[in-house]
Amino acid sequence: MRLTATALLVIASSANAATAPTIAECETAYSELEAKNYASPLRQLELCTANLEINALTRSRYHLGRAWALYELGRLNEAIAEQEKAFALPAPPYRLQFANYATMLRTAGRFEESLIAIKMGEQIDKKEGKPPSMMIQYHKGWTLQEMGRHREAIEAFTAGISDQIDYPFVYWRRAASYTAIANREAAVADMRKFSELFTAEWRENSSAQRLSQYREQVRSYGLTPGW
């Protein structure tokens, strides 16, 4: 019986190895995610993350891709769990991991944990000897904003602007925090800046509903958008 069981195990292992997706198949599935086709490649990429013949860094990328796809599909708890699987692999983390993780945790209402994720992203900036990055500071400000900590949020948004001065949405969000602390003049200035920087390139990636919301918000500050 032991010999038979062993033989079956070997056969099963061989079958699993034979059906494991190749790196080319995995990359094809990942490219579907990049095209925002989130649902169909999930199973294939799950198999890819289990293929130990693929290096840890690449498998981590597949976990991260699955995590964002699950997030976009509204499967928040699964997305967070998948993101954490990427962290468990012996692969060096990078800013986008922490920004996405902070986003998921913030969406789940887990604000303190979101801030912890952001601080880990800040540590990468410091380790690389770089100034605060927009990617991290924007999400830091957003989470603090959700917590009602508007003065701290303004500090974070301002730190991010030094890295990417032409990012329109940082002014959009900072305007909301200025409004919350009754600094109307600064809020109007930021909303004007948002309106100027919200160029055709940004607008073409926004839905009609979003564009309508942006216009109404700009107008609520007494401004007239040129788009």
C-alpha positions as CSV (number, residue, x, y, z in Angstrom):
1,M,0.0,0.0,0.0
2,R,2.8,2.4,0.8
3,L,4.4,1.8,-2.6
4,T,1.1,2.4,-4.3
5,A,0.5,5.6,-2.3
6,T,4.0,6.8,-3.1
7,A,3.5,6.0,-6.8
8,L,0.2,7.9,-6.8
9,L,1.9,10.9,-5.2
10,V,4.7,10.9,-7.8
11,I,2.1,10.7,-10.6
12,A,0.1,13.6,-9.0
13,S,3.2,15.7,-8.6
14,S,4.2,15.0,-12.2
15,A,0.7,16.0,-13.4
16,N,0.8,19.2,-11.4
17,A,4.2,20.1,-12.8
18,A,3.0,19.4,-16.3
19,T,0.0,21.7,-15.9
20,A,1.9,24.5,-14.2
21,P,1.7,27.6,-16.5
22,T,4.9,28.7,-18.2
23,I,6.4,32.2,-17.6
24,A,5.1,33.2,-21.1
25,E,1.6,32.1,-20.2
26,C,1.8,34.0,-16.9
27,E,3.0,37.1,-18.6
28,T,0.1,36.9,-21.0
29,A,-2.3,36.7,-18.1
30,Y,-0.6,39.6,-16.4
31,S,-0.9,41.7,-19.5
32,E,-4.7,41.2,-19.4
33,L,-4.7,42.9,-16.0
34,E,-2.7,45.8,-17.4
35,A,-5.5,46.1,-20.0
36,K,-8.0,46.3,-17.1
37,N,-9.4,42.9,-17.8
38,Y,-9.5,41.9,-14.2
39,A,-11.7,38.8,-13.8
40,S,-10.6,36.3,-16.4
41,P,-6.8,36.0,-15.6
42,L,-7.3,35.6,-11.8
43,R,-7.2,31.8,-11.8
44,Q,-4.2,31.6,-14.2
45,L,-2.2,34.0,-12.1
46,E,-3.1,32.1,-9.0
47,L,-1.4,29.1,-10.6
48,C,1.5,31.3,-11.5
49,T,2.0,32.4,-7.9
50,A,2.2,28.7,-6.9
51,N,4.8,27.8,-9.5
52,L,8.0,27.6,-7.5
53,E,10.1,27.4,-10.7
54,I,9.3,31.1,-11.2
55,N,11.5,33.4,-9.1
56,A,10.1,35.1,-6.0
57,L,10.2,38.6,-7.4
58,T,8.1,37.7,-10.4
59,R,5.7,35.7,-8.2
60,S,5.4,38.7,-6.0
61,R,4.4,40.8,-9.0
62,Y,1.7,38.3,-9.9
63,H,0.3,38.4,-6.3
64,L,0.3,42.2,-6.5
65,G,-1.5,42.1,-9.9
66,R,-4.1,39.7,-8.5
67,A,-4.5,42.0,-5.4
68,W,-5.3,45.0,-7.5
69,A,-7.6,43.1,-9.8
70,L,-9.5,41.8,-6.7
71,Y,-9.7,45.4,-5.3
72,E,-11.1,46.7,-8.6
73,L,-13.7,43.9,-8.6
74,G,-14.8,45.0,-5.1
75,R,-13.4,41.9,-3.4
76,L,-11.7,43.9,-0.7
77,N,-10.8,41.3,1.9
78,E,-9.4,39.0,-0.7
79,A,-7.4,41.8,-2.2
80,I,-5.8,42.7,1.2
81,A,-5.0,39.0,1.8
82,E,-3.4,38.7,-1.7
83,Q,-1.3,41.8,-1.1
84,E,0.0,40.3,2.1
85,K,1.0,37.2,0.3
86,A,3.3,39.3,-1.8
87,F,4.9,40.8,1.3
88,A,5.5,37.3,2.6
89,L,7.8,36.4,-0.3
90,P,11.6,37.1,-0.1
91,A,11.4,39.9,-2.7
92,P,12.3,43.6,-2.0
93,P,9.2,45.7,-1.5
94,Y,8.7,49.0,-3.4
95,R,6.6,52.1,-3.1
96,L,3.7,51.0,-5.2
97,Q,3.1,48.0,-3.0
98,F,2.7,50.2,0.1
99,A,0.6,52.8,-1.8
100,N,-1.8,50.1,-3.0
101,Y,-1.9,48.4,0.4
102,A,-2.6,51.7,2.1
103,T,-5.4,52.3,-0.4
104,M,-7.0,48.9,0.3
105,L,-6.7,49.4,4.1
106,R,-8.2,52.9,3.9
107,T,-11.1,51.7,1.8
108,A,-11.7,49.0,4.5
109,G,-11.8,51.7,7.1
110,R,-8.6,50.4,8.7
111,F,-7.0,53.9,8.9
112,E,-4.3,53.3,11.5
113,E,-3.1,50.2,9.5
114,S,-3.2,52.3,6.3
115,L,-0.8,54.9,8.0
116,I,1.5,52.0,9.0
117,A,1.7,50.9,5.4
118,I,2.4,54.5,4.3
119,K,5.2,54.8,6.9
120,M,6.9,51.7,5.4
121,G,6.8,53.5,2.0
122,E,8.3,56.5,3.6
123,Q,11.2,54.3,4.9
124,I,11.9,53.3,1.3
125,D,12.2,57.0,0.3
126,K,14.6,57.6,3.2
127,K,16.6,54.5,2.6
128,E,17.1,55.5,-1.1
129,G,18.1,59.0,0.1
130,K,15.2,60.6,-1.8
131,P,12.9,63.4,-0.8
132,P,9.3,62.5,0.0
133,S,7.6,61.0,-3.0
134,M,4.2,62.1,-4.3
135,M,2.9,58.5,-4.4
136,I,3.4,58.0,-0.7
137,Q,2.6,61.6,0.5
138,Y,-0.6,61.8,-1.5
139,H,-1.9,58.6,0.1
140,K,-0.7,59.7,3.5
141,G,-2.6,62.9,3.1
142,W,-5.7,61.1,1.9
143,T,-5.7,58.7,4.9
144,L,-5.2,61.5,7.3
145,Q,-8.0,63.4,5.6
146,E,-10.3,60.5,6.1
147,M,-9.4,60.5,9.8
148,G,-10.3,64.2,10.1
149,R,-6.6,65.1,10.7
150,H,-6.7,67.9,8.1
151,R,-3.6,70.0,9.2
152,E,-1.4,66.9,9.0
153,A,-3.0,66.0,5.7
154,I,-2.1,69.4,4.3
155,E,1.5,68.9,5.4
156,A,1.6,65.5,3.6
157,F,0.1,66.9,0.4
158,T,2.5,69.8,0.5
159,A,5.5,67.5,0.9
160,G,4.3,65.5,-2.1
161,I,4.0,68.6,-4.3
162,S,7.7,69.2,-4.1
163,D,8.2,65.8,-5.9
164,Q,5.5,66.3,-8.5
165,I,4.2,69.8,-8.8
166,D,1.9,69.2,-11.8
167,Y,-0.2,66.4,-10.2
168,P,-3.7,67.9,-10.3
169,F,-5.4,65.7,-7.7
170,V,-3.1,66.7,-4.8
171,Y,-4.5,70.2,-5.1
172,W,-8.0,68.9,-5.3
173,R,-7.6,67.0,-2.0
174,R,-5.6,69.7,-0.3
175,A,-8.4,72.2,-1.1
176,A,-10.8,70.0,0.8
177,S,-8.6,70.0,3.9
178,Y,-8.1,73.8,3.6
179,T,-11.9,74.1,3.5
180,A,-12.2,71.9,6.6
181,I,-10.0,74.2,8.6
182,A,-11.8,77.3,7.2
183,N,-8.9,78.6,5.1
184,R,-11.1,79.6,2.1
185,E,-8.4,81.6,0.4
186,A,-5.9,78.7,0.2
187,A,-8.7,76.3,-0.8
188,V,-9.8,78.5,-3.7
189,A,-6.1,78.8,-4.8
190,D,-5.7,75.0,-4.8
191,M,-8.9,74.4,-6.7
192,R,-7.9,77.0,-9.3
193,K,-4.6,75.1,-9.6
194,F,-6.4,71.8,-10.0
195,S,-8.6,73.3,-12.8
196,E,-5.5,74.5,-14.6
197,L,-3.6,71.2,-14.3
198,F,-6.6,69.0,-15.2
199,T,-5.6,68.9,-18.8
200,A,-7.1,67.0,-21.7
201,E,-4.8,64.1,-21.0
202,W,-6.3,63.7,-17.6
203,R,-9.8,64.4,-18.7
204,E,-9.8,61.7,-21.4
205,N,-9.2,59.1,-18.6
206,S,-12.1,60.3,-16.6
207,S,-15.7,59.1,-16.9
208,A,-18.5,61.6,-17.9
209,Q,-19.8,61.3,-14.4
210,R,-16.4,62.2,-12.8
211,L,-16.0,65.1,-15.2
212,S,-19.4,66.4,-14.1
213,Q,-18.5,66.1,-10.5
214,Y,-15.1,67.9,-11.0
215,R,-16.8,70.8,-12.8
216,E,-19.4,71.2,-10.1
217,Q,-16.8,71.1,-7.4
218,V,-14.7,73.8,-9.2
219,R,-17.8,76.0,-9.6
220,S,-18.6,75.6,-5.9
221,Y,-15.4,77.6,-5.2
222,G,-16.6,80.4,-7.4
223,L,-14.4,79.4,-10.3
224,T,-15.3,78.7,-13.9
225,P,-13.4,75.6,-15.4
226,G,-12.1,76.0,-18.9
227,W,-13.1,72.5,-19.8
